[in-house]
């Protein structure tokens, strides 16, 4: 079972977590009338010291918290609405 987990994990470039590996293995084991639980896969992945690669989502820089200074009206334009 560990070999199948490692093969699936490597096949999908170490991006798949427990639930996706669980789905792929159950598709593979279905013709053999076998199944495995996500908990078992999680335990085996911990033993193999393999975990999916996660990327933090993008956040705005702290510069967005600064106040914008209001410039003087050098062209003397009227910005009022009617």
mmCIF file of the N, C-alpha and C atoms, coordinates in Angstrom:
data_MODEL
# 
_entry.id   MODEL 
# 
loop_
_atom_site.group_PDB 
_atom_site.id 
_atom_site.type_symbol 
_atom_site.label_atom_id 
_atom_site.label_alt_id 
_atom_site.label_comp_id 
_atom_site.label_asym_id 
_atom_site.label_entity_id 
_atom_site.label_seq_id 
_atom_site.pdbx_PDB_ins_code 
_atom_site.Cartn_x 
_atom_site.Cartn_y 
_atom_site.Cartn_z 
_atom_site.occupancy 
_atom_site.B_iso_or_equiv 
_atom_site.pdbx_formal_charge 
_atom_site.auth_seq_id 
_atom_site.auth_comp_id 
_atom_site.auth_asym_id 
_atom_site.auth_atom_id 
_atom_site.pdbx_PDB_model_num 
ATOM 1   N N  . UNK A 1 1  ? 0.814   -1.184 0.000   1.00 0.00 ? 1  UNK A N  1 
ATOM 2   C CA . UNK A 1 1  ? 0.000   0.000  0.000   1.00 0.00 ? 1  UNK A CA 1 
ATOM 3   C C  . UNK A 1 1  ? 0.868   1.264  0.000   1.00 0.00 ? 1  UNK A C  1 
ATOM 4   N N  . UNK A 1 2  ? 1.969   1.216  0.735   1.00 0.00 ? 2  UNK A N  1 
ATOM 5   C CA . UNK A 1 2  ? 2.871   2.371  0.792   1.00 0.00 ? 2  UNK A CA 1 
ATOM 6   C C  . UNK A 1 2  ? 3.475   2.678  -0.573  1.00 0.00 ? 2  UNK A C  1 
ATOM 7   N N  . UNK A 1 3  ? 3.779   1.629  -1.325  1.00 0.00 ? 3  UNK A N  1 
ATOM 8   C CA . UNK A 1 3  ? 4.334   1.839  -2.663  1.00 0.00 ? 3  UNK A CA 1 
ATOM 9   C C  . UNK A 1 3  ? 3.317   2.504  -3.573  1.00 0.00 ? 3  UNK A C  1 
ATOM 10  N N  . UNK A 1 4  ? 2.073   2.103  -3.471  1.00 0.00 ? 4  UNK A N  1 
ATOM 11  C CA . UNK A 1 4  ? 1.018   2.723  -4.287  1.00 0.00 ? 4  UNK A CA 1 
ATOM 12  C C  . UNK A 1 4  ? 0.823   4.179  -3.909  1.00 0.00 ? 4  UNK A C  1 
ATOM 13  N N  . UNK A 1 5  ? 0.877   4.471  -2.616  1.00 0.00 ? 5  UNK A N  1 
ATOM 14  C CA . UNK A 1 5  ? 0.727   5.866  -2.174  1.00 0.00 ? 5  UNK A CA 1 
ATOM 15  C C  . UNK A 1 5  ? 1.883   6.707  -2.705  1.00 0.00 ? 5  UNK A C  1 
ATOM 16  N N  . UNK A 1 6  ? 3.108   6.204  -2.576  1.00 0.00 ? 6  UNK A N  1 
ATOM 17  C CA . UNK A 1 6  ? 4.266   6.954  -3.070  1.00 0.00 ? 6  UNK A CA 1 
ATOM 18  C C  . UNK A 1 6  ? 4.213   7.144  -4.576  1.00 0.00 ? 6  UNK A C  1 
ATOM 19  N N  . UNK A 1 7  ? 3.773   6.118  -5.299  1.00 0.00 ? 7  UNK A N  1 
ATOM 20  C CA . UNK A 1 7  ? 3.685   6.227  -6.751  1.00 0.00 ? 7  UNK A CA 1 
ATOM 21  C C  . UNK A 1 7  ? 2.649   7.292  -7.146  1.00 0.00 ? 7  UNK A C  1 
ATOM 22  N N  . UNK A 1 8  ? 1.479   7.267  -6.511  1.00 0.00 ? 8  UNK A N  1 
ATOM 23  C CA . UNK A 1 8  ? 0.437   8.249  -6.809  1.00 0.00 ? 8  UNK A CA 1 
ATOM 24  C C  . UNK A 1 8  ? 0.887   9.643  -6.415  1.00 0.00 ? 8  UNK A C  1 
ATOM 25  N N  . UNK A 1 9  ? 1.549   9.738  -5.279  1.00 0.00 ? 9  UNK A N  1 
ATOM 26  C CA . UNK A 1 9  ? 2.045   11.020 -4.787  1.00 0.00 ? 9  UNK A CA 1 
ATOM 27  C C  . UNK A 1 9  ? 3.062   11.618 -5.762  1.00 0.00 ? 9  UNK A C  1 
ATOM 28  N N  . UNK A 1 10 ? 3.963   10.797 -6.271  1.00 0.00 ? 10 UNK A N  1 
ATOM 29  C CA . UNK A 1 10 ? 4.975   11.269 -7.220  1.00 0.00 ? 10 UNK A CA 1 
ATOM 30  C C  . UNK A 1 10 ? 4.365   11.556 -8.591  1.00 0.00 ? 10 UNK A C  1 
ATOM 31  N N  . UNK A 1 11 ? 3.377   10.769 -8.967  1.00 0.00 ? 11 UNK A N  1 
ATOM 32  C CA . UNK A 1 11 ? 2.735   10.946 -10.282 1.00 0.00 ? 11 UNK A CA 1 
ATOM 33  C C  . UNK A 1 11 ? 2.083   12.316 -10.409 1.00 0.00 ? 11 UNK A C  1 
ATOM 34  N N  . UNK A 1 12 ? 1.544   12.830 -9.321  1.00 0.00 ? 12 UNK A N  1 
ATOM 35  C CA . UNK A 1 12 ? 0.872   14.122 -9.345  1.00 0.00 ? 12 UNK A CA 1 
ATOM 36  C C  . UNK A 1 12 ? 1.730   15.227 -8.732  1.00 0.00 ? 12 UNK A C  1 
ATOM 37  N N  . UNK A 1 13 ? 3.045   15.079 -8.843  1.00 0.00 ? 13 UNK A N  1 
ATOM 38  C CA . UNK A 1 13 ? 4.044   16.087 -8.497  1.00 0.00 ? 13 UNK A CA 1 
ATOM 39  C C  . UNK A 1 13 ? 3.932   16.572 -7.056  1.00 0.00 ? 13 UNK A C  1 
ATOM 40  N N  . UNK A 1 14 ? 3.591   15.688 -6.147  1.00 0.00 ? 14 UNK A N  1 
ATOM 41  C CA . UNK A 1 14 ? 3.507   15.952 -4.703  1.00 0.00 ? 14 UNK A CA 1 
ATOM 42  C C  . UNK A 1 14 ? 2.499   17.033 -4.354  1.00 0.00 ? 14 UNK A C  1 
ATOM 43  N N  . UNK A 1 15 ? 1.486   17.185 -5.194  1.00 0.00 ? 15 UNK A N  1 
ATOM 44  C CA . UNK A 1 15 ? 0.454   18.193 -4.953  1.00 0.00 ? 15 UNK A CA 1 
ATOM 45  C C  . UNK A 1 15 ? -0.794  17.608 -4.328  1.00 0.00 ? 15 UNK A C  1 
ATOM 46  N N  . UNK A 1 16 ? -0.967  16.300 -4.433  1.00 0.00 ? 16 UNK A N  1 
ATOM 47  C CA . UNK A 1 16 ? -2.187  15.671 -3.923  1.00 0.00 ? 16 UNK A CA 1 
ATOM 48  C C  . UNK A 1 16 ? -2.078  15.413 -2.433  1.00 0.00 ? 16 UNK A C  1 
ATOM 49  N N  . UNK A 1 17 ? -3.160  15.714 -1.726  1.00 0.00 ? 17 UNK A N  1 
ATOM 50  C CA . UNK A 1 17 ? -3.238  15.430 -0.309  1.00 0.00 ? 17 UNK A CA 1 
ATOM 51  C C  . UNK A 1 17 ? -3.906  14.090 -0.070  1.00 0.00 ? 17 UNK A C  1 
ATOM 52  N N  . UNK A 1 18 ? -4.332  13.879 1.158   1.00 0.00 ? 18 UNK A N  1 
ATOM 53  C CA . UNK A 1 18 ? -4.900  12.591 1.560   1.00 0.00 ? 18 UNK A CA 1 
ATOM 54  C C  . UNK A 1 18 ? -6.178  12.274 0.780   1.00 0.00 ? 18 UNK A C  1 
ATOM 55  N N  . UNK A 1 19 ? -7.078  13.241 0.663   1.00 0.00 ? 19 UNK A N  1 
ATOM 56  C CA . UNK A 1 19 ? -8.371  12.958 0.037   1.00 0.00 ? 19 UNK A CA 1 
ATOM 57  C C  . UNK A 1 19 ? -8.236  12.638 -1.457  1.00 0.00 ? 19 UNK A C  1 
ATOM 58  N N  . UNK A 1 20 ? -7.385  13.350 -2.155  1.00 0.00 ? 20 UNK A N  1 
ATOM 59  C CA . UNK A 1 20 ? -7.212  13.075 -3.583  1.00 0.00 ? 20 UNK A CA 1 
ATOM 60  C C  . UNK A 1 20 ? -6.489  11.751 -3.809  1.00 0.00 ? 20 UNK A C  1 
ATOM 61  N N  . UNK A 1 21 ? -5.507  11.454 -2.972  1.00 0.00 ? 21 UNK A N  1 
ATOM 62  C CA . UNK A 1 21 ? -4.824  10.159 -3.086  1.00 0.00 ? 21 UNK A CA 1 
ATOM 63  C C  . UNK A 1 21 ? -5.807  9.044  -2.746  1.00 0.00 ? 21 UNK A C  1 
ATOM 64  N N  . UNK A 1 22 ? -6.661  9.263  -1.758  1.00 0.00 ? 22 UNK A N  1 
ATOM 65  C CA . UNK A 1 22 ? -7.699  8.291  -1.398  1.00 0.00 ? 22 UNK A CA 1 
ATOM 66  C C  . UNK A 1 22 ? -8.599  8.005  -2.598  1.00 0.00 ? 22 UNK A C  1 
ATOM 67  N N  . UNK A 1 23 ? -9.003  9.050  -3.288  1.00 0.00 ? 23 UNK A N  1 
ATOM 68  C CA . UNK A 1 23 ? -9.867  8.876  -4.465  1.00 0.00 ? 23 UNK A CA 1 
ATOM 69  C C  . UNK A 1 23 ? -9.147  8.096  -5.566  1.00 0.00 ? 23 UNK A C  1 
ATOM 70  N N  . UNK A 1 24 ? -7.908  8.465  -5.855  1.00 0.00 ? 24 UNK A N  1 
ATOM 71  C CA . UNK A 1 24 ? -7.143  7.791  -6.912  1.00 0.00 ? 24 UNK A CA 1 
ATOM 72  C C  . UNK A 1 24 ? -6.893  6.316  -6.569  1.00 0.00 ? 24 UNK A C  1 
ATOM 73  N N  . UNK A 1 25 ? -6.549  6.031  -5.320  1.00 0.00 ? 25 UNK A N  1 
ATOM 74  C CA . UNK A 1 25 ? -6.293  4.642  -4.928  1.00 0.00 ? 25 UNK A CA 1 
ATOM 75  C C  . UNK A 1 25 ? -7.560  3.804  -4.982  1.00 0.00 ? 25 UNK A C  1 
ATOM 76  N N  . UNK A 1 26 ? -8.684  4.378  -4.570  1.00 0.00 ? 26 UNK A N  1 
ATOM 77  C CA . UNK A 1 26 ? -9.924  3.617  -4.629  1.00 0.00 ? 26 UNK A CA 1 
ATOM 78  C C  . UNK A 1 26 ? -10.339 3.330  -6.072  1.00 0.00 ? 26 UNK A C  1 
ATOM 79  N N  . UNK A 1 27 ? -10.041 4.253  -6.991  1.00 0.00 ? 27 UNK A N  1 
ATOM 80  C CA . UNK A 1 27 ? -10.296 3.972  -8.407  1.00 0.00 ? 27 UNK A CA 1 
ATOM 81  C C  . UNK A 1 27 ? -9.406  2.830  -8.897  1.00 0.00 ? 27 UNK A C  1 
ATOM 82  N N  . UNK A 1 28 ? -8.172  2.810  -8.411  1.00 0.00 ? 28 UNK A N  1 
ATOM 83  C CA . UNK A 1 28 ? -7.221  1.767  -8.800  1.00 0.00 ? 28 UNK A CA 1 
ATOM 84  C C  . UNK A 1 28 ? -7.582  0.412  -8.182  1.00 0.00 ? 28 UNK A C  1 
ATOM 85  N N  . UNK A 1 29 ? -8.079  0.431  -6.952  1.00 0.00 ? 29 UNK A N  1 
ATOM 86  C CA . UNK A 1 29 ? -8.390  -0.809 -6.231  1.00 0.00 ? 29 UNK A CA 1 
ATOM 87  C C  . UNK A 1 29 ? -9.790  -1.343 -6.510  1.00 0.00 ? 29 UNK A C  1 
ATOM 88  N N  . UNK A 1 30 ? -10.627 -0.553 -7.158  1.00 0.00 ? 30 UNK A N  1 
ATOM 89  C CA . UNK A 1 30 ? -12.014 -0.956 -7.404  1.00 0.00 ? 30 UNK A CA 1 
ATOM 90  C C  . UNK A 1 30 ? -12.138 -2.265 -8.189  1.00 0.00 ? 30 UNK A C  1 
ATOM 91  N N  . UNK A 1 31 ? -11.369 -2.485 -9.249  1.00 0.00 ? 31 UNK A N  1 
ATOM 92  C CA . UNK A 1 31 ? -11.486 -3.780 -9.950  1.00 0.00 ? 31 UNK A CA 1 
ATOM 93  C C  . UNK A 1 31 ? -11.087 -4.980 -9.087  1.00 0.00 ? 31 UNK A C  1 
ATOM 94  N N  . UNK A 1 32 ? -10.271 -4.746 -8.065  1.00 0.00 ? 32 UNK A N  1 
ATOM 95  C CA . UNK A 1 32 ? -9.827  -5.830 -7.185  1.00 0.00 ? 32 UNK A CA 1 
ATOM 96  C C  . UNK A 1 32 ? -10.785 -6.045 -6.010  1.00 0.00 ? 32 UNK A C  1 
ATOM 97  N N  . UNK A 1 33 ? -11.881 -5.263 -5.980  1.00 0.00 ? 33 UNK A N  1 
ATOM 98  C CA . UNK A 1 33 ? -12.862 -5.344 -4.892  1.00 0.00 ? 33 UNK A CA 1 
ATOM 99  C C  . UNK A 1 33 ? -12.235 -4.982 -3.541  1.00 0.00 ? 33 UNK A C  1 
ATOM 100 N N  . UNK A 1 34 ? -11.298 -4.031 -3.555  1.00 0.00 ? 34 UNK A N  1 
ATOM 101 C CA . UNK A 1 34 ? -10.655 -3.575 -2.333  1.00 0.00 ? 34 UNK A CA 1 
ATOM 102 C C  . UNK A 1 34 ? -10.913 -2.093 -2.141  1.00 0.00 ? 34 UNK A C  1 
ATOM 103 N N  . UNK A 1 35 ? -10.821 -1.647 -0.878  1.00 0.00 ? 35 UNK A N  1 
ATOM 104 C CA . UNK A 1 35 ? -10.980 -0.235 -0.559  1.00 0.00 ? 35 UNK A CA 1 
ATOM 105 C C  . UNK A 1 35 ? -10.024 0.126  0.571   1.00 0.00 ? 35 UNK A C  1 
ATOM 106 N N  . UNK A 1 36 ? -9.768  1.406  0.719   1.00 0.00 ? 36 UNK A N  1 
ATOM 107 C CA . UNK A 1 36 ? -8.970  1.880  1.852   1.00 0.00 ? 36 UNK A CA 1 
ATOM 108 C C  . UNK A 1 36 ? -9.552  3.207  2.320   1.00 0.00 ? 36 UNK A C  1 
ATOM 109 N N  . UNK A 1 37 ? -9.414  3.479  3.596   1.00 0.00 ? 37 UNK A N  1 
ATOM 110 C CA . UNK A 1 37 ? -10.003 4.678  4.177   1.00 0.00 ? 37 UNK A CA 1 
ATOM 111 C C  . UNK A 1 37 ? -9.018  5.843  4.120   1.00 0.00 ? 37 UNK A C  1 
ATOM 112 N N  . UNK A 1 38 ? -9.533  7.069  4.147   1.00 0.00 ? 38 UNK A N  1 
ATOM 113 C CA . UNK A 1 38 ? -8.639  8.232  4.177   1.00 0.00 ? 38 UNK A CA 1 
ATOM 114 C C  . UNK A 1 38 ? -7.767  8.266  5.432   1.00 0.00 ? 38 UNK A C  1 
ATOM 115 N N  . UNK A 1 39 ? -8.300  7.749  6.523   1.00 0.00 ? 39 UNK A N  1 
ATOM 116 C CA . UNK A 1 39 ? -7.531  7.740  7.766   1.00 0.00 ? 39 UNK A CA 1 
ATOM 117 C C  . UNK A 1 39 ? -6.301  6.842  7.649   1.00 0.00 ? 39 UNK A C  1 
ATOM 118 N N  . UNK A 1 40 ? -6.465  5.708  6.993   1.00 0.00 ? 40 UNK A N  1 
ATOM 119 C CA . UNK A 1 40 ? -5.333  4.801  6.797   1.00 0.00 ? 40 UNK A CA 1 
ATOM 120 C C  . UNK A 1 40 ? -4.285  5.442  5.897   1.00 0.00 ? 40 UNK A C  1 
ATOM 121 N N  . UNK A 1 41 ? -4.740  6.097  4.839   1.00 0.00 ? 41 UNK A N  1 
ATOM 122 C CA . UNK A 1 41 ? -3.813  6.767  3.927   1.00 0.00 ? 41 UNK A CA 1 
ATOM 123 C C  . UNK A 1 41 ? -3.079  7.879  4.657   1.00 0.00 ? 41 UNK A C  1 
ATOM 124 N N  . UNK A 1 42 ? -3.793  8.618  5.502   1.00 0.00 ? 42 UNK A N  1 
ATOM 125 C CA . UNK A 1 42 ? -3.173  9.681  6.284   1.00 0.00 ? 42 UNK A CA 1 
ATOM 126 C C  . UNK A 1 42 ? -2.088  9.121  7.199   1.00 0.00 ? 42 UNK A C  1 
ATOM 127 N N  . UNK A 1 43 ? -2.392  8.028  7.866   1.00 0.00 ? 43 UNK A N  1 
ATOM 128 C CA . UNK A 1 43 ? -1.420  7.401  8.770   1.00 0.00 ? 43 UNK A CA 1 
ATOM 129 C C  . UNK A 1 43 ? -0.194  6.930  7.992   1.00 0.00 ? 43 UNK A C  1 
ATOM 130 N N  . UNK A 1 44 ? -0.416  6.300  6.836   1.00 0.00 ? 44 UNK A N  1 
ATOM 131 C CA . UNK A 1 44 ? 0.714   5.808  6.039   1.00 0.00 ? 44 UNK A CA 1 
ATOM 132 C C  . UNK A 1 44 ? 1.544   6.954  5.471   1.00 0.00 ? 44 UNK A C  1 
ATOM 133 N N  . UNK A 1 45 ? 0.881   8.051  5.083   1.00 0.00 ? 45 UNK A N  1 
ATOM 134 C CA . UNK A 1 45 ? 1.625   9.200  4.569   1.00 0.00 ? 45 UNK A CA 1 
ATOM 135 C C  . UNK A 1 45 ? 2.477   9.833  5.667   1.00 0.00 ? 45 UNK A C  1 
ATOM 136 N N  . UNK A 1 46 ? 1.981   9.821  6.902   1.00 0.00 ? 46 UNK A N  1 
ATOM 137 C CA . UNK A 1 46 ? 2.781   10.334 8.017   1.00 0.00 ? 46 UNK A CA 1 
ATOM 138 C C  . UNK A 1 46 ? 4.000   9.455  8.244   1.00 0.00 ? 46 UNK A C  1 
ATOM 139 N N  . UNK A 1 47 ? 3.812   8.147  8.131   1.00 0.00 ? 47 UNK A N  1 
ATOM 140 C CA . UNK A 1 47 ? 4.945   7.233  8.280   1.00 0.00 ? 47 UNK A CA 1 
ATOM 141 C C  . UNK A 1 47 ? 5.973   7.456  7.182   1.00 0.00 ? 47 UNK A C  1 
ATOM 142 N N  . UNK A 1 48 ? 5.495   7.758  5.982   1.00 0.00 ? 48 UNK A N  1 
ATOM 143 C CA . UNK A 1 48 ? 6.393   7.993  4.846   1.00 0.00 ? 48 UNK A CA 1 
ATOM 144 C C  . UNK A 1 48 ? 6.952   9.414  4.839   1.00 0.00 ? 48 UNK A C  1 
ATOM 145 N N  . UNK A 1 49 ? 6.463   10.252 5.751   1.00 0.00 ? 49 UNK A N  1 
ATOM 146 C CA . UNK A 1 49 ? 6.867   11.654 5.850   1.00 0.00 ? 49 UNK A CA 1 
ATOM 147 C C  . UNK A 1 49 ? 6.652   12.380 4.522   1.00 0.00 ? 49 UNK A C  1 
ATOM 148 N N  . UNK A 1 50 ? 5.486   12.198 3.959   1.00 0.00 ? 50 UNK A N  1 
ATOM 149 C CA . UNK A 1 50 ? 5.135   12.888 2.719   1.00 0.00 ? 50 UNK A CA 1 
ATOM 150 C C  . UNK A 1 50 ? 3.872   13.702 2.957   1.00 0.00 ? 50 UNK A C  1 
ATOM 151 N N  . UNK A 1 51 ? 3.898   14.938 2.513   1.00 0.00 ? 51 UNK A N  1 
ATOM 152 C CA . UNK A 1 51 ? 2.744   15.813 2.640   1.00 0.00 ? 51 UNK A CA 1 
ATOM 153 C C  . UNK A 1 51 ? 2.670   16.686 1.397   1.00 0.00 ? 51 UNK A C  1 
ATOM 154 N N  . UNK A 1 52 ? 1.471   17.141 1.085   1.00 0.00 ? 52 UNK A N  1 
ATOM 155 C CA . UNK A 1 52 ? 1.269   17.892 -0.141  1.00 0.00 ? 52 UNK A CA 1 
ATOM 156 C C  . UNK A 1 52 ? 1.895   19.276 -0.037  1.00 0.00 ? 52 UNK A C  1 
ATOM 157 N N  . UNK A 1 53 ? 2.281   19.795 -1.189  1.00 0.00 ? 53 UNK A N  1 
ATOM 158 C CA . UNK A 1 53 ? 2.882   21.116 -1.264  1.00 0.00 ? 53 UNK A CA 1 
ATOM 159 C C  . UNK A 1 53 ? 1.755   22.136 -1.286  1.00 0.00 ? 53 UNK A C  1 
ATOM 160 N N  . UNK A 1 54 ? 1.804   23.096 -0.375  1.00 0.00 ? 54 UNK A N  1 
ATOM 161 C CA . UNK A 1 54 ? 0.786   24.144 -0.340  1.00 0.00 ? 54 UNK A CA 1 
ATOM 162 C C  . UNK A 1 54 ? 1.434   25.484 -0.603  1.00 0.00 ? 54 UNK A C  1 
ATOM 163 N N  . UNK A 1 55 ? 0.692   26.365 -1.245  1.00 0.00 ? 55 UNK A N  1 
ATOM 164 C CA . UNK A 1 55 ? 1.179   27.696 -1.563  1.00 0.00 ? 55 UNK A CA 1 
ATOM 165 C C  . UNK A 1 55 ? 0.244   28.696 -0.904  1.00 0.00 ? 55 UNK A C  1 
ATOM 166 N N  . UNK A 1 56 ? 0.821   29.664 -0.212  1.00 0.00 ? 56 UNK A N  1 
ATOM 167 C CA . UNK A 1 56 ? -0.002  30.687 0.421   1.00 0.00 ? 56 UNK A CA 1 
ATOM 168 C C  . UNK A 1 56 ? -0.628  31.572 -0.639  1.00 0.00 ? 56 UNK A C  1 
ATOM 169 N N  . UNK A 1 57 ? -1.854  31.997 -0.373  1.00 0.00 ? 57 UNK A N  1 
ATOM 170 C CA . UNK A 1 57 ? -2.534  32.881 -1.315  1.00 0.00 ? 57 UNK A CA 1 
ATOM 171 C C  . UNK A 1 57 ? -1.902  34.269 -1.270  1.00 0.00 ? 57 UNK A C  1 
ATOM 172 N N  . UNK A 1 58 ? -2.043  35.003 -2.355  1.00 0.00 ? 58 UNK A N  1 
ATOM 173 C CA . UNK A 1 58 ? -1.468  36.329 -2.472  1.00 0.00 ? 58 UNK A CA 1 
ATOM 174 C C  . UNK A 1 58 ? -2.232  37.303 -1.599  1.00 0.00 ? 58 UNK A C  1 
ATOM 175 N N  . UNK A 1 59 ? -1.507  38.148 -0.914  1.00 0.00 ? 59 UNK A N  1 
ATOM 176 C CA . UNK A 1 59 ? -2.111  39.200 -0.103  1.00 0.00 ? 59 UNK A CA 1 
ATOM 177 C C  . UNK A 1 59 ? -1.520  40.532 -0.530  1.00 0.00 ? 59 UNK A C  1 
ATOM 178 N N  . UNK A 1 60 ? -2.307  41.578 -0.395  1.00 0.00 ? 60 UNK A N  1 
ATOM 179 C CA . UNK A 1 60 ? -1.831  42.907 -0.750  1.00 0.00 ? 60 UNK A CA 1 
ATOM 180 C C  . UNK A 1 60 ? -0.703  43.317 0.193   1.00 0.00 ? 60 UNK A C  1 
ATOM 181 N N  . UNK A 1 61 ? 0.203   44.095 -0.308  1.00 0.00 ? 61 UNK A N  1 
ATOM 182 C CA . UNK A 1 61 ? 1.323   44.560 0.499   1.00 0.00 ? 61 UNK A CA 1 
ATOM 183 C C  . UNK A 1 61 ? 0.828   45.557 1.549   1.00 0.00 ? 61 UNK A C  1 
ATOM 184 N N  . UNK A 1 62 ? 1.646   45.812 2.521   1.00 0.00 ? 62 UNK A N  1 
ATOM 185 C CA . UNK A 1 62 ? 1.254   46.728 3.592   1.00 0.00 ? 62 UNK A CA 1 
ATOM 186 C C  . UNK A 1 62 ? 1.158   48.163 3.100   1.00 0.00 ? 62 UNK A C  1 
ATOM 187 N N  . UNK A 1 63 ? 1.653   48.458 1.898   1.00 0.00 ? 63 UNK A N  1 
ATOM 188 C CA . UNK A 1 63 ? 1.584   49.811 1.364   1.00 0.00 ? 63 UNK A CA 1 
ATOM 189 C C  . UNK A 1 63 ? 0.136   50.231 1.122   1.00 0.00 ? 63 UNK A C  1 
ATOM 190 N N  . UNK A 1 64 ? -0.775  49.276 1.002   1.00 0.00 ? 64 UNK A N  1 
ATOM 191 C CA . UNK A 1 64 ? -2.164  49.621 0.755   1.00 0.00 ? 64 UNK A CA 1 
ATOM 192 C C  . UNK A 1 64 ? -2.827  50.234 1.984   1.00 0.00 ? 64 UNK A C  1 
ATOM 193 N N  . UNK A 1 65 ? -2.185  50.135 3.142   1.00 0.00 ? 65 UNK A N  1 
ATOM 194 C CA . UNK A 1 65 ? -2.744  50.689 4.372   1.00 0.00 ? 65 UNK A CA 1 
ATOM 195 C C  . UNK A 1 65 ? -2.375  52.153 4.573   1.00 0.00 ? 65 UNK A C  1 
ATOM 196 N N  . UNK A 1 66 ? -1.483  52.682 3.740   1.00 0.00 ? 66 UNK A N  1 
ATOM 197 C CA . UNK A 1 66 ? -1.063  54.067 3.892   1.00 0.00 ? 66 UNK A CA 1 
ATOM 198 C C  . UNK A 1 66 ? -2.129  55.005 3.338   1.00 0.00 ? 66 UNK A C  1 
ATOM 199 N N  . UNK A 1 67 ? -2.208  56.194 3.890   1.00 0.00 ? 67 UNK A N  1 
ATOM 200 C CA . UNK A 1 67 ? -3.184  57.179 3.440   1.00 0.00 ? 67 UNK A CA 1 
ATOM 201 C C  . UNK A 1 67 ? -2.690  57.855 2.168   1.00 0.00 ? 67 UNK A C  1 
ATOM 202 N N  . UNK A 1 68 ? -3.625  58.203 1.315   1.00 0.00 ? 68 UNK A N  1 
ATOM 203 C CA . UNK A 1 68 ? -3.308  58.906 0.079   1.00 0.00 ? 68 UNK A CA 1 
ATOM 204 C C  . UNK A 1 68 ? -3.449  60.399 0.348   1.00 0.00 ? 68 UNK A C  1 
ATOM 205 N N  . UNK A 1 69 ? -2.400  61.143 0.041   1.00 0.00 ? 69 UNK A N  1 
ATOM 206 C CA . UNK A 1 69 ? -2.449  62.584 0.255   1.00 0.00 ? 69 UNK A CA 1 
ATOM 207 C C  . UNK A 1 69 ? -3.201  63.245 -0.884  1.00 0.00 ? 69 UNK A C  1 
ATOM 208 N N  . UNK A 1 70 ? -3.989  64.263 -0.519  1.00 0.00 ? 70 UNK A N  1 
ATOM 209 C CA . UNK A 1 70 ? -4.763  64.964 -1.528  1.00 0.00 ? 70 UNK A CA 1 
ATOM 210 C C  . UNK A 1 70 ? -3.919  66.111 -2.073  1.00 0.00 ? 70 UNK A C  1 
ATOM 211 N N  . UNK A 1 71 ? -3.760  66.147 -3.379  1.00 0.00 ? 71 UNK A N  1 
ATOM 212 C CA . UNK A 1 71 ? -2.953  67.183 -4.020  1.00 0.00 ? 71 UNK A CA 1 
ATOM 213 C C  . UNK A 1 71 ? -3.800  68.419 -4.267  1.00 0.00 ? 71 UNK A C  1 
ATOM 214 N N  . UNK A 1 72 ? -3.143  69.538 -4.367  1.00 0.00 ? 72 UNK A N  1 
ATOM 215 C CA . UNK A 1 72 ? -3.870  70.786 -4.645  1.00 0.00 ? 72 UNK A CA 1 
ATOM 216 C C  . UNK A 1 72 ? -4.325  70.804 -6.100  1.00 0.00 ? 72 UNK A C  1 
ATOM 217 N N  . UNK A 1 73 ? -5.376  71.560 -6.371  1.00 0.00 ? 73 UNK A N  1 
ATOM 218 C CA . UNK A 1 73 ? -5.972  71.640 -7.699  1.00 0.00 ? 73 UNK A CA 1 
ATOM 219 C C  . UNK A 1 73 ? -5.211  72.681 -8.515  1.00 0.00 ? 73 UNK A C  1 
ATOM 220 N N  . UNK A 1 74 ? -4.126  72.247 -9.174  1.00 0.00 ? 74 UNK A N  1 
ATOM 221 C CA . UNK A 1 74 ? -3.268  73.170 -9.911  1.00 0.00 ? 74 UNK A CA 1 
ATOM 222 C C  . UNK A 1 74 ? -3.923  73.690 -11.191 1.00 0.00 ? 74 UNK A C  1 
ATOM 223 N N  . UNK A 1 75 ? -4.816  72.931 -11.794 1.00 0.00 ? 75 UNK A N  1 
ATOM 224 C CA . UNK A 1 75 ? -5.449  73.334 -13.061 1.00 0.00 ? 75 UNK A CA 1 
ATOM 225 C C  . UNK A 1 75 ? -6.765  74.061 -12.824 1.00 0.00 ? 75 UNK A C  1 
ATOM 226 N N  . UNK A 1 76 ? -7.147  74.256 -11.584 1.00 0.00 ? 76 UNK A N  1 
ATOM 227 C CA . UNK A 1 76 ? -8.374  74.951 -11.202 1.00 0.00 ? 76 UNK A CA 1 
ATOM 228 C C  . UNK A 1 76 ? -9.606  74.337 -11.853 1.00 0.00 ? 76 UNK A C  1 
ATOM 229 N N  . UNK A 1 77 ? -9.661  73.016 -11.913 1.00 0.00 ? 77 UNK A N  1 
ATOM 230 C CA . UNK A 1 77 ? -10.803 72.321 -12.485 1.00 0.00 ? 77 UNK A CA 1 
ATOM 231 C C  . UNK A 1 77 ? -11.889 72.169 -11.429 1.00 0.00 ? 77 UNK A C  1 
ATOM 232 N N  . UNK A 1 78 ? -13.138 72.170 -11.890 1.00 0.00 ? 78 UNK A N  1 
ATOM 233 C CA . UNK A 1 78 ? -14.268 72.029 -10.987 1.00 0.00 ? 78 UNK A CA 1 
ATOM 234 C C  . UNK A 1 78 ? -14.686 70.567 -10.977 1.00 0.00 ? 78 UNK A C  1 
ATOM 235 N N  . UNK A 1 79 ? -14.528 69.880 -9.844  1.00 0.00 ? 79 UNK A N  1 
ATOM 236 C CA . UNK A 1 79 ? -14.872 68.473 -9.723  1.00 0.00 ? 79 UNK A CA 1 
ATOM 237 C C  . UNK A 1 79 ? -16.206 68.272 -9.036  1.00 0.00 ? 79 UNK A C  1 
ATOM 238 N N  . UNK A 1 80 ? -16.998 69.308 -8.854  1.00 0.00 ? 80 UNK A N  1 
ATOM 239 C CA . UNK A 1 80 ? -18.298 69.210 -8.202  1.00 0.00 ? 80 UNK A CA 1 
ATOM 240 C C  . UNK A 1 80 ? -19.306 68.631 -9.176  1.00 0.00 ? 80 UNK A C  1 
ATOM 241 N N  . UNK A 1 81 ? -20.264 67.871 -8.651  1.00 0.00 ? 81 UNK A N  1 
ATOM 242 C CA . UNK A 1 81 ? -21.325 67.313 -9.495  1.00 0.00 ? 81 UNK A CA 1 
ATOM 243 C C  . UNK A 1 81 ? -22.555 68.188 -9.423  1.00 0.00 ? 81 UNK A C  1 
ATOM 244 N N  . UNK A 1 82 ? -23.365 68.116 -10.470 1.00 0.00 ? 82 UNK A N  1 
ATOM 245 C CA . UNK A 1 82 ? -24.600 68.922 -10.490 1.00 0.00 ? 82 UNK A CA 1 
ATOM 246 C C  . UNK A 1 82 ? -25.799 68.062 -10.190 1.00 0.00 ? 82 UNK A C  1 
# 
